[in-house]
Amino acid sequence: MLKKLNEFELKEFKERYISNLQEDVAEVNCLDMFGLKSYLVNGHYLLIDYNGKIETTDLQFV
């Protein structure tokens, strides 16, 4: 399911992942499929949580 995080979910996201991000978080979309969560941050920064292992990619430079 793809959805935009609401204020409460965005606050939780920032608390959990903010140390992995180098910029301000304005908007986050979450794709949750088969237990794998992928987040699109500010429309170009992809963060994937593999059961606690975090992978990040800046799609702006791909």
Backbone torsions as a table, in degrees:
resi	resn	phi	psi	omega
1	MET	NA	133.8	178.2
2	LEU	-103.6	130.1	178.1
3	LYS	-154.2	155.3	174.8
4	LYS	-86.3	133.9	-179.3
5	LEU	-70.6	138.1	176.3
6	ASN	-82.6	-179.2	-175.9
7	GLU	-57.3	-45.4	-178.9
8	PHE	-64.5	-46.7	179.7
9	GLU	-64.9	-37.1	178.2
10	LEU	-64.6	-40.3	177.8
11	LYS	-62.1	-45.6	178.0
12	GLU	-63.1	-39.9	178.2
13	PHE	-60.4	-47.5	-179.8
14	LYS	-61.1	-42.2	179.4
15	GLU	-63.4	-35.9	-176.6
16	ARG	-83.7	-38.6	-169.6
17	TYR	-115.7	-5.2	-171.8
18	ILE	-58.2	-29.4	179.5
19	SER	-67.6	-19.2	178.9
20	ASN	-89.6	-6.9	-176.1
21	LEU	-108.0	144.4	-177.4
22	GLN	-102.7	0.6	-176.6
23	GLU	-137.4	172.2	178.2
24	ASP	-69.6	143.5	178.9
25	VAL	-97.9	116.6	179.7
26	ALA	-106.2	-40.5	-177.1
27	GLU	-145.8	136.9	179.8
28	VAL	-132.7	130.9	172.7
29	ASN	-112.4	140.3	-176.9
30	CYS	-119.3	132.5	172.7
31	LEU	-114.7	115.6	-178.3
32	ASP	-114.6	106.8	179.8
33	MET	-135.5	129.8	175.1
34	PHE	55.0	33.9	178.3
35	GLY	81.2	2.0	178.9
36	LEU	-104.8	124.7	-179.9
37	LYS	-105.4	128.6	175.9
38	SER	-120.1	137.0	-179.0
39	TYR	-121.8	133.4	172.5
40	LEU	-106.1	113.8	-174.0
41	VAL	-104.3	126.9	178.4
42	ASN	54.6	26.8	173.6
43	GLY	79.0	-0.5	-178.3
44	HIS	-148.2	-10.1	-175.7
45	TYR	-106.3	115.2	-176.7
46	LEU	-98.3	127.4	178.0
47	LEU	-124.5	125.6	-179.4
48	ILE	-120.5	131.5	179.8
49	ASP	-106.7	106.0	176.6
50	TYR	-94.5	77.4	-179.8
51	ASN	49.8	49.1	177.5
52	GLY	101.3	-19.7	175.2
53	LYS	-90.4	120.7	-173.1
54	ILE	-101.6	128.1	174.4
55	GLU	-116.7	136.5	179.5
56	THR	-129.6	146.9	177.6
57	THR	-146.6	135.3	174.3
58	ASP	-94.7	106.5	-175.9
59	LEU	-69.6	-12.0	178.7
60	GLN	-67.2	-27.3	-175.2
61	PHE	-110.8	13.7	-179.5
62	VAL	-91.3	NA	NA
